[in-house]
């Protein structure tokens, strides 16, 4: 678990260093396609949320959760009591049928990854 926490912090630090000067928050798209029982680690999920709310409370603008499996929704209901209200409000659970519409509303087309119909070429963080 310690290695996983370190990796999460590494990724978030890397994201923060790429934020343009003058911009304080970032938005992320969390694609849960393929998430299932085999990789369901509620402790890791809680640790990631804990890191976000304790170390990066004002950096996260929104997290757009997409391709959400039923099992994830059940697990997230178990975890919600551990999430600070301010942090919880930053998570948007997007219905697959409204994905394109929501991404266009929330992001400039130049910031939507190519895989979701936008123009942004992904850059690896690790």
Backbone torsions as a table, in degrees:
resi	resn	phi	psi	omega
1	UNK	NA	-35.2	-179.6
2	UNK	-62.1	-41.2	178.7
3	UNK	-64.3	-40.8	-179.7
4	UNK	-63.3	-43.2	177.9
5	UNK	-60.5	-44.9	179.3
6	UNK	-60.2	-39.9	179.8
7	UNK	-67.8	-41.2	177.7
8	UNK	-61.1	-45.0	179.1
9	UNK	-63.6	-41.3	177.3
10	UNK	-58.2	-47.4	-179.9
11	UNK	-62.7	-44.3	-179.1
12	UNK	-66.6	-39.4	175.5
13	UNK	-61.6	-41.3	179.3
14	UNK	-62.8	-42.1	177.1
15	UNK	-61.4	-47.0	-177.1
16	UNK	-62.4	-34.6	179.6
17	UNK	-71.1	-19.3	-179.8
18	UNK	-92.1	-6.1	179.3
19	UNK	-70.2	129.2	-179.8
20	UNK	-60.1	147.6	178.7
21	UNK	-55.7	134.7	-179.8
22	UNK	94.7	-17.1	177.3
23	UNK	-101.5	131.2	-174.4
24	UNK	-107.7	-20.3	-175.1
25	UNK	-117.6	156.6	174.1
26	UNK	-125.7	156.7	175.7
27	UNK	-118.2	139.0	178.5
28	UNK	-127.1	151.5	175.2
29	UNK	-106.0	119.8	-179.9
30	UNK	-106.4	103.3	-177.8
31	UNK	-91.7	114.9	-175.9
32	UNK	-98.9	17.1	177.8
33	UNK	-60.6	128.9	179.8
34	UNK	90.9	-6.1	178.7
35	UNK	-73.6	130.3	-178.6
36	UNK	-157.1	-166.4	-176.1
37	UNK	-57.8	-38.7	-177.4
38	UNK	-63.5	-29.4	-179.6
39	UNK	-119.8	27.5	179.0
40	UNK	-87.0	103.4	179.9
41	UNK	-122.4	92.4	-175.6
42	UNK	-61.8	-36.1	179.0
43	UNK	-62.2	-40.0	178.4
44	UNK	-67.2	-39.0	177.9
45	UNK	-60.6	-47.1	178.2
46	UNK	-62.9	-41.2	179.3
47	UNK	-62.0	-42.7	179.5
48	UNK	-63.3	-43.3	178.5
49	UNK	-64.3	-43.2	179.6
50	UNK	-59.5	-43.8	178.5
51	UNK	-62.2	-45.4	179.9
52	UNK	-59.2	-47.3	-173.8
53	UNK	-80.6	-22.9	-179.3
54	UNK	-94.8	-31.5	-175.4
55	UNK	-111.2	-21.8	-178.0
56	UNK	-133.6	45.1	-171.0
57	UNK	-61.9	-31.6	-177.0
58	UNK	-106.1	0.3	-179.7
59	UNK	-81.3	-36.4	-178.2
60	UNK	-77.6	119.3	175.4
61	UNK	-83.6	-54.9	178.0
62	UNK	-154.4	152.6	171.3
63	UNK	-122.0	114.6	179.8
64	UNK	-91.0	107.8	-178.1
65	UNK	-89.2	119.9	-176.5
66	UNK	-126.0	160.9	-178.8
67	UNK	51.3	55.3	-172.2
68	UNK	-85.5	115.8	177.2
69	UNK	-74.3	155.9	180.0
70	UNK	-56.1	-44.4	-178.9
71	UNK	-60.4	-37.9	179.1
72	UNK	-64.4	-41.8	179.2
73	UNK	-60.8	-40.6	177.3
74	UNK	-63.8	-45.8	179.7
75	UNK	-64.1	-38.5	-178.8
76	UNK	-66.3	-31.4	176.8
77	UNK	-66.4	-31.9	177.1
78	UNK	-72.4	-31.3	-175.2
79	UNK	-87.0	-26.1	-175.1
80	UNK	-48.3	-40.4	179.9
81	UNK	-60.6	-20.8	-179.1
82	UNK	-89.0	-4.3	-175.5
83	UNK	-100.6	129.7	176.0
84	UNK	-57.1	141.1	-177.4
85	UNK	-56.2	-44.0	-179.8
86	UNK	-59.8	-42.7	179.0
87	UNK	-69.1	-43.2	-179.1
88	UNK	-57.3	-37.8	-178.4
89	UNK	-69.2	-15.8	-179.1
90	UNK	-83.9	-11.2	-179.5
91	UNK	-92.5	122.9	177.5
92	UNK	-112.0	122.5	177.5
93	UNK	-94.9	113.3	-171.8
94	UNK	-99.8	127.4	175.7
95	UNK	-69.8	137.9	-178.7
96	UNK	-54.3	-35.8	-178.3
97	UNK	-68.4	-21.1	-178.1
98	UNK	-111.3	13.8	-175.7
99	UNK	-58.6	-56.4	-178.3
100	UNK	-58.7	-46.5	179.6
101	UNK	-60.4	-43.8	-178.4
102	UNK	-67.9	-43.4	179.4
103	UNK	-62.0	-41.2	179.1
104	UNK	-65.9	-33.2	179.9
105	UNK	-75.1	-39.0	-174.1
106	UNK	-85.8	-27.0	-174.5
107	UNK	-130.2	151.4	170.0
108	UNK	-69.2	144.1	-178.2
109	UNK	-53.5	-32.5	180.0
110	UNK	-69.0	-15.2	-179.1
111	UNK	-105.0	-2.0	177.4
112	UNK	-87.5	125.5	179.8
113	UNK	-57.8	146.4	-179.6
114	UNK	-52.2	-39.3	-177.0
115	UNK	-61.1	-20.4	178.7
116	UNK	-108.7	17.5	175.4
117	UNK	93.4	8.6	180.0
118	UNK	-99.9	-159.7	-175.9
119	UNK	-116.2	0.8	-176.4
120	UNK	-82.9	124.8	174.5
121	UNK	-86.3	122.7	-178.2
122	UNK	-60.9	145.5	176.9
123	UNK	-119.6	122.5	-179.6
124	UNK	-63.1	142.5	179.5
125	UNK	-95.1	-18.2	-177.0
126	UNK	-116.6	NA	NA
